[in-house]
């Protein structure tokens, strides 16, 4: 408490040379608000400090806090993060990094006017969806397609269009939570559809669906359980059975795929995820999936299926509220073109990471280990550096039980310094996020993008050489 009266007033601090420089670059009210916040921080700290501080020292500290706040605020809160976790679709880290073509196309469309909703041949107004619909139908074999802002929105739009005020039959074992506490039953409720649960958590038969059909039934619904597996004494209705039942009773089948795969991953050991093309070929009437998961594009909810159902969704007033902007369309179109040209394993980062061979990963891990040895191997905090075989994950709710064999580097530190060093690296610019394994820092090379390996060595060396971490 003895130091609180020594905090300089705002007007006095504003006369400081460093603060005047900030005032010349930024809005005055903006700087004053940040300054007051910095003073509030200092006041809270001084309130419990018994040691007496010099007034000039307090003033300098306030100015330092102000400069730091301005720096952070000016650059925004989103930070580049180096993903050393080995989780390819890391939800907390923004899921799929987009390819170069998508980034360039999106940048060009953002910087200029575009034919987003104009038919240049006729000069008349057009639809924003034409830019991706034809590519999606060619890639999937579906009759029509529509894109909204995320997959939950796609599910809600489909249900609202097809089953508002009517019944939708779904297996109890598929009433999934799709992340962030968003649950299929709640999405159904918001859509206006009435949920009819059949079967049990672990066992549902086609007879359960057939027995629940009534005059009020509008849809048969199935959700691919991409973020969990029921193993053991379980039974789930096969897609072909549900499609057959739907055709016999004249009721459309809707499928939420979650992560939508357009590329054959079976050659790379990823067996259990059905592709969009397979589901279309099986006769599913409406299929929804994400654009920013295994597709490797921007966040979007993609709907493909029968033309008459997609056209009805386009006319739904909800579509306006859920529509995507020009940047999403540009990024998605560019990503889909990579699939159309047939080499996504080379051009789309997510596919490239998942298709990376063990031999390639081992070479990358060996190179990283050599670089770390030469830069930090002799520093006093480092106890050991080891190349390790490890298990990576797809992430993003896909392949929940599948571990991908990979390679990485373990760093062991002396004096239980791991947590402190890991925190310093997370707070760096760029940030580095790694795993913790047996009290060691584990870095998987699978999820390192071009240039990340060299940069993370610089970051680790910089942290270890700071006086406060030694």
C-alpha positions in Angstrom: 0.0 0.0 0.0 2.9 2.4 0.6 3.6 2.6 -3.1 0.2 3.4 -4.4 0.5 7.1 -4.0 3.7 7.0 -6.1 1.9 6.0 -9.3 2.1 9.0 -11.6 -1.2 10.4 -13.1 -2.1 9.7 -16.7 -1.4 13.3 -17.8 2.1 13.2 -16.5 2.9 9.9 -18.2 1.5 11.2 -21.5 4.3 13.9 -21.5 7.0 11.2 -21.6 8.9 11.1 -24.8 8.2 7.4 -25.5 4.5 7.9 -24.9 4.5 11.0 -27.2 5.9 8.8 -30.0 3.0 6.4 -29.5 0.5 9.2 -29.6 2.0 10.4 -32.9 1.3 6.9 -34.4 -2.0 5.9 -32.9 -5.3 7.3 -31.8 -5.0 9.3 -28.6 -8.1 7.7 -26.9 -6.7 4.2 -27.8 -3.3 5.0 -26.1 -5.0 6.5 -23.1 -7.2 3.4 -22.6 -4.2 1.1 -22.8 -2.3 3.3 -20.5 -5.0 3.2 -17.9 -5.1 -0.6 -18.2 -1.3 -0.7 -17.6 -1.7 1.5 -14.5 -4.4 -0.8 -13.2 -2.1 -3.8 -13.6 0.7 -2.0 -11.7 -1.7 -0.8 -9.0 -2.8 -4.4 -8.3 0.8 -5.6 -8.0 1.9 -2.7 -5.7 -1.1 -3.2 -3.4 0.5 -6.3 -1.9 4.1 -5.3 -2.1 5.7 -4.4 1.2 9.0 -3.2 -0.2 9.1 0.5 -1.0 9.7 1.4 -4.7 11.0 4.6 -6.3 8.5 6.7 -8.1 10.7 6.9 -11.3 10.9 3.1 -11.3 7.2 2.8 -11.1 6.7 5.3 -14.0 9.2 3.4 -16.2 7.4 0.1 -15.5 4.1 1.6 -16.4 5.5 2.9 -19.7 7.0 -0.6 -20.4 3.7 -2.2 -19.8 2.0 0.4 -22.1 4.5 -0.3 -24.9 4.0 -4.1 -24.5 0.2 -3.7 -24.7 0.4 -1.5 -27.8 2.7 -4.0 -29.5 0.3 -6.9 -28.7 -2.8 -5.0 -29.6 -1.3 -3.6 -32.9 -0.4 -7.1 -34.2 -3.7 -8.7 -33.1 -4.2 -11.7 -30.9 -3.9 -14.5 -33.5 -0.3 -15.9 -33.6 1.5 -18.2 -35.9 2.0 -21.5 -34.1 4.5 -24.2 -35.0 2.7 -27.5 -34.5 5.2 -30.1 -33.0 2.4 -32.3 -31.6 2.0 -34.7 -34.4 -1.8 -34.1 -34.4 -2.5 -33.2 -38.1 -5.9 -31.7 -37.6 -5.4 -29.9 -34.3 -8.7 -28.2 -33.5 -7.1 -25.8 -31.0 -4.5 -24.8 -33.6 -6.9 -24.0 -36.4 -7.2 -27.5 -38.0 -6.1 -27.7 -41.6 -3.4 -25.3 -42.9 -4.3 -24.4 -46.5 -2.2 -25.0 -49.6 -0.3 -22.3 -51.5 -2.8 -22.2 -54.4 -5.7 -21.5 -52.0 -3.8 -18.8 -50.2 -2.8 -17.1 -53.5 -6.3 -17.3 -54.9 -7.9 -16.0 -51.7 -5.4 -13.1 -51.6 -6.1 -12.1 -55.2 -9.9 -12.2 -54.6 -9.6 -10.2 -51.4 -7.6 -7.5 -53.0 -9.9 -7.0 -56.0 -13.5 -7.0 -57.1 -14.6 -10.3 -58.5 -17.5 -12.0 -60.3 -18.8 -13.4 -57.0 -22.4 -13.0 -58.0 -22.3 -11.9 -61.6 -22.6 -14.0 -64.7 -20.0 -12.2 -66.9 -21.3 -13.7 -70.1 -24.9 -12.4 -69.7 -24.0 -9.4 -67.5 -26.8 -10.5 -65.1 -26.7 -11.4 -61.4 -25.5 -14.9 -60.8 -25.1 -17.3 -57.8 -22.0 -17.4 -55.6 -22.4 -21.1 -55.3 -21.7 -21.9 -59.0 -18.0 -21.4 -58.4 -17.8 -24.5 -56.3 -20.9 -26.5 -57.2 -19.7 -27.9 -60.5 -16.3 -29.0 -59.1 -18.0 -30.7 -56.2 -20.4 -32.6 -58.4 -17.6 -33.7 -60.7 -15.5 -34.9 -57.7 -18.2 -36.6 -55.8 -20.6 -37.9 -58.4 -23.5 -36.1 -56.7 -26.2 -34.3 -58.7 -25.9 -30.9 -56.9 -24.0 -29.2 -54.1 -24.2 -26.3 -51.7 -21.7 -24.7 -49.3 -22.5 -23.0 -46.0 -20.3 -21.7 -43.1 -19.6 -25.0 -41.2 -20.8 -28.5 -41.0 -23.1 -27.9 -38.1 -24.8 -25.3 -40.2 -25.0 -27.8 -43.1 -26.7 -30.4 -40.9 -29.2 -27.8 -39.5 -30.0 -26.5 -42.9 -30.6 -29.9 -44.3 -32.9 -30.9 -41.4 -34.8 -27.6 -41.4 -35.4 -27.9 -45.1 -36.3 -31.5 -45.2 -38.0 -32.2 -41.9 -39.1 -29.0 -40.1 -42.1 -30.0 -37.9 -41.7 -33.6 -38.8 -39.8 -36.7 -37.6 -36.2 -37.7 -38.1 -35.2 -41.2 -37.2 -31.7 -41.7 -35.8 -29.8 -44.5 -33.9 -29.1 -43.7 -30.2 -25.5 -44.8 -30.8 -25.1 -41.9 -33.3 -26.4 -39.0 -31.1 -22.9 -37.6 -31.1 -21.4 -34.4 -29.6 -19.4 -32.9 -32.5 -17.1 -30.6 -30.4 -17.4 -27.5 -28.3 -20.6 -29.0 -26.6 -22.5 -28.9 -29.9 -24.7 -32.0 -30.0 -26.7 -33.6 -32.8 -29.9 -33.6 -30.7 -29.6 -29.9 -30.0 -28.9 -29.1 -33.6 -32.0 -31.1 -34.6 -34.1 -29.2 -32.0 -33.0 -25.9 -33.4 -33.8 -27.0 -37.0 -37.4 -27.6 -36.0 -37.2 -31.4 -36.7 -38.5 -33.9 -34.2 -36.0 -36.5 -33.1 -37.0 -40.1 -32.9 -34.4 -42.3 -31.3 -34.2 -46.0 -32.1 -32.1 -48.9 -30.9 -29.7 -48.7 -27.9 -26.3 -47.1 -27.4 -24.4 -50.1 -28.5 -26.9 -52.0 -30.8 -29.2 -50.7 -33.5 -30.8 -52.9 -36.2 -32.5 -52.0 -39.5 -35.7 -53.4 -38.0 -35.5 -50.6 -35.4 -35.6 -48.0 -38.1 -38.4 -49.8 -40.0 -40.5 -50.1 -36.9 -40.3 -46.4 -36.1 -41.4 -45.1 -39.5 -44.7 -43.3 -39.5 -46.7 -40.9 -41.6 -44.7 -38.1 -39.9 -41.3 -39.5 -40.8 -39.4 -37.1 -43.1 -35.9 -38.4 -42.9 -33.7 -41.3 -42.0 -30.6 -39.9 -40.5 -27.1 -41.4 -40.0 -24.1 -39.7 -38.5 -20.6 -41.2 -39.1 -19.1 -41.6 -35.6 -15.8 -40.1 -36.6 -14.8 -38.8 -33.1 -15.3 -42.1 -31.2 -15.7 -45.8 -31.6 -18.0 -48.3 -29.8 -15.9 -51.5 -29.7 -17.0 -55.0 -28.5 -20.7 -56.0 -28.1 -22.1 -53.6 -30.7 -24.1 -53.5 -33.9 -24.8 -50.5 -36.2 -27.0 -50.4 -39.3 -25.0 -50.6 -42.5 -25.4 -47.7 -44.9 -26.6 -49.9 -47.7 -29.4 -51.2 -45.5 -30.6 -47.8 -44.6 -30.5 -46.6 -48.2 -32.5 -49.7 -49.3 -35.1 -49.1 -46.5 -35.4 -45.4 -47.5 -36.0 -46.3 -51.2 -38.6 -48.9 -50.2 -40.6 -46.5 -48.0 -40.0 -43.4 -50.2 -38.0 -41.6 -47.4 -34.7 -39.8 -48.1 -31.6 -40.7 -46.2 -29.3 -37.9 -44.8 -25.8 -38.6 -43.7 -23.5 -36.4 -41.6 -19.9 -37.5 -42.5 -18.2 -35.0 -40.3 -14.8 -35.1 -42.0 -15.2 -35.5 -45.7 -12.5 -37.4 -47.6 -12.2 -36.9 -51.4 -8.9 -38.7 -51.7 -8.2 -42.4 -51.4 -6.3 -42.7 -48.0 -6.6 -46.5 -47.9 -3.2 -46.9 -49.6 -1.7 -45.1 -46.7 -3.3 -47.3 -44.0 -6.3 -45.1 -43.2 -9.1 -47.6 -43.7 -12.1 -46.8 -41.6 -13.2 -43.4 -43.0 -15.7 -43.6 -45.9 -15.1 -41.3 -48.8 -17.8 -38.9 -50.0 -17.7 -40.6 -53.4 -18.5 -44.0 -51.8 -21.4 -42.5 -49.9 -22.8 -40.9 -53.0 -22.4 -44.2 -54.9 -24.2 -46.0 -52.1 -27.3 -43.9 -52.8 -27.4 -41.5 -49.9 -29.7 -38.6 -50.8 -28.0 -35.8 -48.7 -24.4 -35.8 -47.4 -22.8 -33.1 -45.3 -19.1 -32.7 -44.4 -16.5 -30.2 -43.4 -14.2 -28.2 -45.6 -11.4 -27.6 -43.1 -10.7 -31.2 -41.9 -9.6 -34.0 -44.1 -10.5 -32.0 -47.2 -7.7 -29.6 -46.2 -9.5 -26.3 -47.1 -11.2 -23.4 -45.3 -13.9 -23.8 -42.7 -17.1 -24.6 -44.5 -20.1 -27.0 -44.4 -20.5 -28.8 -47.7 -23.7 -30.4 -48.8 -23.9 -32.8 -51.8 -26.8 -34.9 -53.0 -30.0 -35.1 -55.0 -30.6 -32.0 -57.0 -34.2 -31.5 -55.9 -33.2 -31.5 -52.2 -30.2 -29.2 -52.7 -32.4 -26.8 -54.7 -34.9 -26.7 -51.9 -32.1 -25.8 -49.4 -30.9 -23.0 -51.7 -34.4 -21.4 -51.4 -34.5 -21.8 -47.6 -34.2 -18.4 -45.9 -31.7 -19.9 -43.5 -29.2 -20.2 -46.4 -28.8 -16.4 -46.4 -27.8 -16.4 -42.7 -25.4 -19.4 -43.2 -23.8 -18.4 -46.5 -20.1 -18.2 -47.1 -18.2 -15.1 -48.2 -15.9 -14.6 -51.2 -12.7 -15.6 -49.4 -14.1 -19.0 -48.3 -15.4 -19.7 -51.8 -12.0 -18.7 -53.3 -10.1 -20.9 -50.9 -12.5 -23.8 -51.3 -12.5 -23.6 -55.1 -8.7 -23.5 -55.2 -8.5 -26.5 -52.9 -11.0 -28.5 -54.9 -9.0 -27.8 -58.1 -6.1 -29.5 -56.5 -8.2 -32.7 -56.2 -9.5 -32.3 -59.7 -5.9 -32.2 -61.0 -5.1 -35.4 -59.2 -2.1 -34.6 -56.9 -3.5 -33.4 -53.5 -0.8 -35.5 -51.7 1.7 -33.0 -53.1 -0.1 -29.7 -52.8 -2.5 -29.9 -49.9 -0.6 -29.9 -46.5 -3.0 -32.1 -44.6 -3.0 -34.8 -47.3 0.8 -34.5 -47.7 1.3 -35.0 -43.9 -0.9 -38.0 -43.8 0.7 -39.6 -46.8 4.3 -39.0 -45.6 6.2 -42.2 -45.5 8.1 -43.5 -42.4 11.3 -43.2 -44.3 10.7 -39.5 -45.1 9.8 -38.8 -41.5 12.9 -40.6 -40.2 15.1 -38.5 -42.4 13.4 -35.3 -41.2 13.8 -36.4 -37.5 17.5 -37.2 -38.0 18.1 -33.8 -39.6 16.3 -32.1 -36.7 18.2 -34.0 -34.2 21.5 -33.0 -35.8 20.5 -29.3 -35.8 19.5 -29.4 -32.2 22.7 -31.2 -31.2 24.8 -28.5 -32.9 22.8 -25.6 -31.4 21.8 -26.7 -27.9 23.5 -30.0 -27.3 26.2 -28.4 -25.0 23.9 -26.0 -23.1 23.7 -26.7 -19.3 19.9 -27.2 -19.3 19.9 -30.0 -21.8 20.3 -33.5 -20.3 19.7 -35.5 -23.5 18.6 -35.4 -27.1 17.1 -38.5 -28.7 15.4 -39.5 -32.0 12.3 -41.5 -31.2 9.7 -43.5 -33.0 6.2 -42.3 -32.0 2.5 -42.4 -32.8 0.9 -39.4 -34.4 -2.9 -38.7 -34.8 -5.2 -37.5 -37.5 -7.2 -35.3 -35.1 -10.2 -33.2 -35.9 -12.5 -36.0 -34.9 -11.3 -38.4 -37.6 -9.8 -41.8 -37.0 -10.1 -41.6 -33.2 -8.5 -45.0 -32.5 -5.9 -44.9 -35.2 -2.3 -44.1 -34.4 0.0 -43.2 -37.3 3.6 -44.4 -37.0 6.0 -41.5 -37.0 9.3 -40.0 -35.9 10.4 -37.1 -33.7 12.9 -35.9 -31.2 12.8 -36.0 -27.4 14.5 -33.3 -25.4 15.2 -33.9 -21.7 16.0 -31.0 -19.4 17.8 -30.8 -16.1 16.3 -29.5 -12.9 12.6 -30.1 -13.8 12.8 -27.1 -16.3 10.4 -28.7 -18.8 7.2 -26.8 -17.8 9.0 -23.5 -17.7 10.7 -23.9 -21.0 7.5 -25.2 -22.7 5.6 -22.1 -21.4 8.3 -19.8 -22.7 8.1 -21.4 -26.1 4.3 -21.2 -26.2 4.6 -17.4 -25.4 7.2 -16.9 -28.1 6.7 -15.4 -31.5 5.9 -17.6 -33.3 4.7 -19.9 -30.6 5.9 -23.5 -30.4 3.5 -26.2 -29.1 4.9 -29.7 -28.4 4.0 -32.9 -26.5 5.1 -33.9 -23.1 6.2 -37.6 -22.8 7.9 -39.1 -19.7 8.9 -35.6 -18.5 10.6 -34.9 -21.9 9.7 -32.4 -24.6 8.6 -34.5 -27.6 8.6 -32.9 -31.1 6.9 -34.8 -33.9 8.2 -33.9 -37.4 5.0 -34.9 -39.2 3.2 -31.6 -38.5 6.1 -29.3 -39.2 5.5 -27.1 -42.2 8.2 -25.8 -44.6 10.8 -23.7 -42.6 9.4 -24.8 -39.2 12.2 -27.1 -38.3 14.9 -24.4 -38.6 12.7 -21.9 -36.9 11.9 -24.1 -33.9 15.7 -24.7 -33.3 16.2 -20.9 -33.2 13.3 -20.6 -30.7 14.5 -23.3 -28.4 18.1 -22.0 -28.4 16.8 -18.4 -27.7 14.7 -19.5 -24.7 17.5 -21.6 -23.2 20.0 -18.7 -23.5 17.8 -16.2 -21.7 19.1 -15.4 -18.3 15.7 -15.9 -16.6 15.4 -19.5 -17.8 19.0 -20.6 -17.0 
